[in-house]
Amino acid sequence: MCTDSGTHGLSRRAALFGGAAVVASAAVAAPAPAQASGRPGLRDLTYPLTTSFPAFAPGEEASRRTVVTIEDDGYFMQEWRIIEHIGTHVDAPAHFTVGGRVSTELQPSELIVPAVVVDIADRAARDPDTVVTVDDLRRFERRHGRIPDGAAVLMYSGWGAKVGDAEAYRGTDSAGGLHFPGFGTDACEWLLRHRRIRSLGVDTLSIDPGNSATFDTHLVLTGADRYGLENLANLDRIPRSGATIFVGLIPYEGGSGGQARVLATW
């Protein structure tokens, strides 16, 4: 997602959490006990990057061409044209916050973290503009236990069912507006303040809902020196709690984020 709203990254809300973010360390959970089969769980949360994968804005799709072939050159290689925010990817703090850390500055300890999945799929099926709320988080904790400090909190909305249709995945209306679920700003603030989270992740194009024009959740999260994960797959195939995710971020020089292979184990 690209916008010039980054100049607002030092907003009062963001500053509220920035200091705590600098001193907070990432908590890396030990893998949860194996499943009943006796084998540990492993799930890829990454979509293949294709030239048809939906972009936040039409025209930002990836493209590729063949550079050399085995028949002509003895080896095969392609050239890709991609932006940093296409496919399954990370939003680094620098994406929305002036002076925020870039991709190469995110540490391995921040990219291997416990994860929980907050399921709002039933509500999202009725209301594409819905968001994860503080009430959702409290309801989650009553059922699944406390969200660990330093965790990645992932939203499952069922939106992956639409990924094969770019307009449906964007939720584009007749006026060109976007409609898909995300995290409410209040929920983001609550998680930063009370659970010292490391990341927010979604199975949609943005951690903000599609109808947001101000990207407040991005501003608060990156202003607190935290990163986002967007276009995650298979969140319905991992435990609601007890998993650990490994975020294989491409460390682009000066990157505002970048593609990542995201794996979950438990």
N, C-alpha and C positions, 0 to 999 in steps of 0.2 A: 504494500500500500504506500503510495507516495503522496505527500502533501507538504505545503510550506508551513503547516501549523506548528512545527517544531520550536519556533521562537517562543511558544507559550509553555515550553517544557519546564520552566522555572516558576510555574504558577504556585500560588500559596498552598494548594492541595499537595502538589508534588513535593514542595519543600518540606511539608509536614513530615514526610516519610524519608526524605533523602538522607538525613543524618543517621537514622537507624539502619539504613541500607548499607552504609559504608562499613559499619562495625559488625553487621550480622554475618555469621558464617553459614555455609551451606551444610545442611544435615544430610548425610548419605545413609540411607537405611540398609540394613542387611536384608537379603532376599527373604521373602515370606516363606513359610513351610511349603513343601511340595504339595501338588494336588493329590487327590486320593489315589491316582494311578501310580504314585511313587516317582513320577517324573516332574521336574520343574516346568513352569510355563514360560513360553517365549512367544512374543507377538510383534510383528512389524507394524508400526503405526505410520508408515510412510507411503504416500502415493508415488507410483512411477512418474517421473517428469516427462510429459509428452508435449507435443506442439499443440494439442487440443485441450490441455488442462485449463480450466477457467481462470481467468485473470480478474483482479479487482476491477480493472477498467479495460474495455475492449481495446485491442491494439498492443497490450502489454504481454501477449502470449509469447511463449518461447518459439524459436525457430531453429532449424538445423540444416546442415548440408554435409555431404560426403566430401572430404578433402582428398583422401587417397584410398585406394582399394588394394586388396590382396592380389587381384588379377593383374593390375597395372604397376603396383609399387611394392608388392611383397608384404604389405601390412594394411590394416583397415583403421581409419580414423575419421571422426566427424568434428565439425565446428558448430558450436551452439551460440545462439544469441539469447541471453536471458537477463532479466532484471533480478535483483537480490530477493525480491518478494513475490516469487511465483512458486507454485507447488508447495509441498510440505517444507516449511521454512521457519527460521528464527527472526524475530524482531529484536535487535540489540538495543540497549539503552539509547544509542546515538540516533536511532530511527526517528525519535520524536523529541529528544532532549538535547539542547545545545550543550556541548562539552561532555555528553554521555559517552560511555565506553563503546568501542567498536568491536567487531566480531573477534579480532585477534586478542582482545583483552579479556574475554570471558574465559574463566579458568576451568580446567577439567572437573574440579570439585563442584562447580556450579551446574555442570552438564550431566551429572550422574546423581539423581535425586529421587526420593520417594515420591510416589504419585497417587492421587486419588481422582476418581471420576464422579462428577456430579451429573446425574441424569435428568435432563429436562425435556426429553424427547416427546412425551405425551403432550405437554403444553406447547412445544414448538410446532407440533403438527396442527394445532388449532390457531396459533398466533405466531407468525414468523418474526415479529418484532419483539418477542419476549426476551428477557435477560435473566441471568443467574442473579438471585437476590440474596440478601443476608438471611432471610427466612429459609431459602433453599439450603444454605450452608449449615444452619442450625439443625434443620431437619436431617441433613446428611449425617451430622455428628451424633444425633440421637440414635440413628440406626447403625452406623458403621464405626463409631468412635471418633475421638479427636483427630482433626487434621494435623499431621505432624508439622512441627516447625521446619522451615526450609524445604517444603514440598513444592511440587508442581501440581496445581489444581486444574484439572482438565474438564471442560464442558462437553458432554455428549448430548447432542440435539437430534441425532438421526439425519443430519443434513447430508451425509455422505451418499445417501440414496439418490441425490440429485446431481452428483458430480459429473455424470455423463452428459448433462445438458447445461451449458454455460449460463443461459438466461435463467433457468430454474435455480441453479446454484447461487447465482447473484440475487435471485428474487426480484428481478427487474419488473417494475410496474409500467403502466402506459406512459407515464411522464419521465421514465428513465431512472426513477428512484430505486434504491436497493432495499431489500427486506430479507434479513436472516438474523438468527439469534447471536448473542454475545454475552459478555459480562457487564452487569451494571456497575457503575462507578462506586456506589456504596459498598457493594460486595468486595470489590478490589481493595478499597480502603480498609474494610474490616479485616480482610485476610492479611494485609500488610501490617496492620496495627496489632492484631491479636494472634496471628499464626506465623508471622515473619516469613511469608512464602518466598520461594525463589522464582517462581514462574507461573503464568497463566497460559493455558492452552485451549484451543477450540477446534471443532471439526467443521469450521466455516472459514470464510475468507478473512475474518478480522476478529480480534478480541472485543472490539466495540460492535454493537449491533449494526446491521447494514444501514439503518435509517439515521445513524448518528452523523451530524455535520461538524461536530467539534472534537471528536475522538478523545473524549475525556478519560476513558479508561486507559488508553495508550499513554496519555500525558501523566496520569498518576503512576502507572506501573513503571514506565521508563524513567520518570522523575525520581523514583525510589531506587534506581539502579538495578531494576529487575528486567527480565526479558520475557517476550511472548513467543508462543508457538501457534502457528496457524496452519490450517488444512491438514489436520491429523486424521488418520484413518483408523478403523477397527477399534474405536474406543469402547464399543459394546462387547468386545472379545477379551477384555482384561478385567481383573477384579476391581470392584469399586474402591477397595483399599488394599494395601499390602504389596503393591507392585513397586518396582524401581524402574525408572526410564533412563536410557542412555541417549543423549542428544549429540549425534555426530555432525556438528556444525562445520561447514566448510569455512576455514578462517580467511575469508577475503581480506586483503590489505585495505584498511580503512573502511571496512564493511559496515553498513547500516543494519546488517543481518545477513542472511544467506540460506541456501538450501541445506537441509539436514536429513540424515538417516536417523529416524527415531525408533528405538527398540524398547520394548517393555519386557521385564522378566519378573517372575515371582515364584 
